Amino acid sequence: MLVIDCKQPKLEVIVTPPAAPKGRNGVPPQGRNGAAPNGRNGPPPREKPPIVFVHGAFAGAWCWEEFFVPYFTGKGYTTVSFSLRGHGESEGWEMLDLATLSNYVDDLASVTAALERPPILVGHSMGGMVVQKYLETRTAAAMVLMSSVGPWGLLESSWHMMLSSPRLAQGLSLMQLWGLPMMNPDVLYEGLFSTAVPRDRAERYFRRFQRESQRVIMDMTWLDIPRQPPRTPLPTLVMGAGEDAFIPRTMVHRTARYLDADALMVPDMAHAMMLEETWYHAAEPILHWLHEHGL
């Protein structure tokens, strides 16, 4: 009889505190006698909830560290980026194909359990599905879904990719079977980016892409898609990219309607919004939306 050890693997977790505000010459601004810059000695501003970033398939925590983590910590948020089991520097590589979507939800739960307050959850692509499954039984301060798989699973997005970018669909299938060497880098770049990402950065990203759990792909297709909306209503933003080869515009809007969420399409961006040269076109609307909801 085969016995599988299902203990929680050690995860790569990167916690980045908010950056200190800087005044002239890089010195934190102070008023007279060390008071706040406005001259008042009132209570400190309300602490913002932390932001937990959940990466998508084939990636890891590294995809958030490039631009989104510095941006949001610079705006006063503590950020938490982590790699799901079998990704990045997390344990579990040898058991990757046995990992389930529920395992990924457990990974997210183990990260949020260490936080002092409910976080803002930002999930990209597959990470958005992980967030939706997490919220079936748990709560958060808010949810942001970026180019996310919808509650109905991968079938719609798979057909969209095969029709809009057949070479990308073929390349990802071959990579799943035989590994990264089977993927043509140029095909992957065309599928992920709509802007001219510098070649050295694009090549660095490519080297960090990896296979995904085949079981999780099956779970997201039909085996374990979300069965219900979040247990507790919460502010939700569903964001799509105008040039996305993975997630069609129709899925973005249907997901937003299902979740009673705000919907936003970012033009002239592809699937990997957080790594595009114009990444701030995605980051800034998220920040404004958080402020509108008092977060």
C-alpha positions, 0 to 999 in steps of 0.5 A, spaced: 500 500 500 502 506 498 502 511 503 503 519 502 506 523 507 501 529 507 505 534 512 505 541 510 512 543 506 516 548 508 514 554 504 518 560 501 515 566 504 517 573 503 514 578 508 516 585 506 514 591 511 512 598 509 517 603 507 518 609 511 516 615 508 522 619 505 523 627 505 528 631 502 535 628 502 532 621 504 530 623 511 524 621 514 519 627 515 518 630 522 515 636 525 518 640 531 520 636 536 519 629 532 512 630 531 508 628 525 509 633 519 503 636 519 505 638 526 500 634 530 501 629 535 495 625 534 494 618 534 498 614 528 494 613 522 490 606 522 494 600 520 493 598 513 491 590 512 497 586 509 497 584 502 498 577 500 500 575 493 498 569 490 502 567 484 499 563 478 501 557 474 508 555 472 511 561 477 513 563 484 513 568 489 519 571 484 514 574 480 511 579 485 518 581 487 520 585 481 515 591 481 509 590 485 512 588 492 516 595 492 510 599 489 505 597 495 510 597 500 512 604 498 505 606 499 505 603 506 503 596 506 506 590 509 506 585 503 507 577 503 509 573 497 510 566 497 511 560 493 506 554 493 509 547 494 513 545 489 514 552 486 520 557 487 524 555 493 518 552 497 519 544 498 515 539 495 518 539 488 518 531 488 511 531 489 509 536 485 504 532 480 500 529 486 499 536 489 492 538 489 488 545 489 486 543 496 493 543 498 495 550 495 489 552 499 492 549 505 499 553 503 495 559 503 492 558 509 498 556 513 501 563 510 495 567 513 495 564 519 501 567 521 498 574 520 495 578 526 489 581 521 485 578 515 489 580 509 488 583 502 488 577 497 491 578 490 491 572 486 493 572 479 491 566 474 491 560 478 492 564 484 486 567 483 482 560 483 486 558 490 484 565 493 476 563 491 477 556 494 480 559 500 474 564 501 469 558 500 470 557 508 475 563 510 475 570 510 479 576 508 479 584 508 478 584 500 480 580 494 483 582 488 483 577 482 488 579 476 487 575 470 484 569 474 481 563 472 473 564 473 469 560 478 467 555 472 474 553 471 479 552 465 475 550 460 473 556 457 480 559 458 483 553 454 479 554 448 480 561 448 488 560 448 487 554 443 484 559 438 487 565 439 494 563 440 495 555 438 502 555 439 502 557 446 497 552 447 502 547 444 508 549 448 505 549 454 502 542 453 509 540 451 512 543 457 508 539 462 510 533 459 517 534 458 519 540 461 522 547 460 526 546 454 520 544 450 518 551 450 520 556 445 521 562 449 519 567 444 512 564 444 512 564 451 514 572 451 508 573 446 503 570 450 505 573 457 507 580 454 504 586 450 510 590 451 517 590 449 520 587 456 527 588 455 531 581 453 535 580 459 529 580 464 525 576 459 530 571 459 531 571 467 523 570 467 523 564 462 529 561 466 524 561 472 518 558 469 517 551 471 512 545 470 505 545 474 502 540 478 498 536 473 493 534 478 491 541 479 490 543 472 485 537 472 482 540 479 481 547 476 478 544 469 472 540 473 474 536 479 475 541 484 472 548 482 469 553 487 462 550 489 460 557 492 461 564 492 465 567 498 462 565 505 463 572 507 461 578 502 467 582 501 470 587 497 472 584 490 476 587 484 476 582 478 481 585 473 483 583 466 488 584 461 486 587 454 491 582 450 490 576 455 491 570 451 489 566 457 483 569 460 478 572 455 474 578 457 468 574 457 470 570 463 473 577 467 466 580 466 462 573 468 466 572 474 465 579 476 458 578 475 458 572 479 462 575 485 458 581 485 465 585 484 468 591 481 470 589 474 476 593 470 479 591 464 486 594 463 488 595 455 494 594 452 496 589 457 497 581 456 497 576 462 503 577 466 501 584 468 505 584 474 511 583 470 510 588 464 514 594 462 507 598 464 506 594 470 504 600 474 497 601 469 495 595 473 498 596 480 495 604 480 488 602 479 488 596 485 491 602 489 486 607 488 480 601 489 483 599 495 483 607 498 476 607 495 474 601 500 478 604 506 483 599 505 
